[in-house]
Structures are given as structure tokens and as C-alpha cells.
Amino acid sequence: MTKLKLGSLADDKPVKISVELPAAVHRDLVAYAEVLGRTSGQSAPDPAKLIVPMVERFMATDRAFGKARRAGGAHPVGPERSG
């Protein structure tokens, strides 16, 4: 089984976003959504819904960002980062 960095997506209120992506990135998002759907046994999610959890995961695992945030006293964002 393929181990993806993202797990199943939380059923959350839809948020409208507007972002311009290179065509290659969009194709990769579509492919990622298809693989995520297959591995979770569900239908492929809307590729746009992958963007937020991917960015959240990226920031959560960026050690330099975490260190800078702690040093600068930046406020955490989102429920996963409270406390």
C-alpha cells in the first residue's frame, strides 16, 4: 500500500480559495487526489481541497519555520496548533 503524507481529509466547511497554479502542479494535485481516493477506499477528493492540508503539513514539519515562530512569538493557527 502507498503511504502518503496526507491522510483522509476532515469533513469541514468548504472554503473558497483562488490560487493560480502551474499546469504541472495542478496535474500532480489531481493525481495525488486520485491516489488518496484509492488508498482510502473513497472517491477522489476535489484537488483544491488538498491545498490547505498540504500547506499545513508543510509548515508543521518545517523545523526552521517552527523555530522562527517560537523565537518570534508568532501566534499558532488552526486547531491542531493550539496550546
C-alpha positions in Angstrom: 0.0 0.0 0.0 1.2 3.5 -0.8 2.0 5.6 2.3 1.0 9.2 1.5 1.9 12.2 3.7 -1.8 13.2 3.8 -4.4 11.0 5.4 -8.1 11.2 4.8 -9.5 14.7 4.7 -11.6 16.0 7.5 -15.2 16.8 6.6 -15.0 20.5 7.0 -16.9 23.5 5.9 -16.0 24.4 2.3 -13.7 27.4 1.9 -13.5 29.2 -1.4 -9.9 29.8 -2.5 -8.4 31.3 -5.6 -4.9 30.4 -6.5 -3.0 30.3 -9.8 -1.0 27.1 -10.2 1.3 26.0 -12.9 -0.4 23.3 -15.1 2.1 20.7 -13.9 1.3 21.3 -10.2 -2.5 21.0 -11.0 -1.9 17.7 -12.8 0.1 16.5 -9.7 -2.7 17.6 -7.4 -5.3 15.7 -9.5 -3.0 12.6 -9.5 -2.5 12.9 -5.7 -6.2 13.1 -5.2 -6.8 10.0 -7.2 -4.1 8.1 -5.3 -5.5 9.3 -2.0 -9.0 8.2 -3.0 -7.8 4.7 -4.0 -5.8 4.3 -0.8 -8.6 5.4 1.4 -11.2 3.4 -0.4 -13.3 6.5 -1.1 -13.8 8.7 -4.2 -11.0 11.1 -5.1 -11.4 14.4 -3.3 -11.5 17.7 -5.1 -7.8 18.5 -5.7 -8.4 22.1 -4.4 -9.2 20.6 -1.0 -5.7 19.1 -0.8 -4.0 22.5 -0.9 -4.8 23.6 2.7 -3.8 20.3 4.4 -0.6 20.1 2.3 0.4 23.7 3.3 -0.5 23.0 6.9 1.6 19.8 6.9 4.5 21.6 5.1 4.5 24.4 7.8 4.1 21.9 10.7 7.1 19.9 9.5 9.4 22.8 8.6 11.8 22.9 11.5 13.2 26.3 10.6 9.7 27.8 10.5 8.8 26.3 13.8 11.9 27.6 15.4 11.5 31.1 14.0 7.8 31.1 15.1 8.7 30.1 18.6 11.5 32.7 18.7 9.4 35.4 17.3 6.3 34.7 19.4 4.0 34.2 16.3 0.6 33.0 17.2 -0.4 29.4 16.2 -3.0 29.0 13.6 -5.7 26.3 13.4 -7.0 23.8 16.0 -4.0 21.4 15.5 -1.6 24.1 16.8 -3.4 25.4 19.8 -1.8 25.1 23.2 
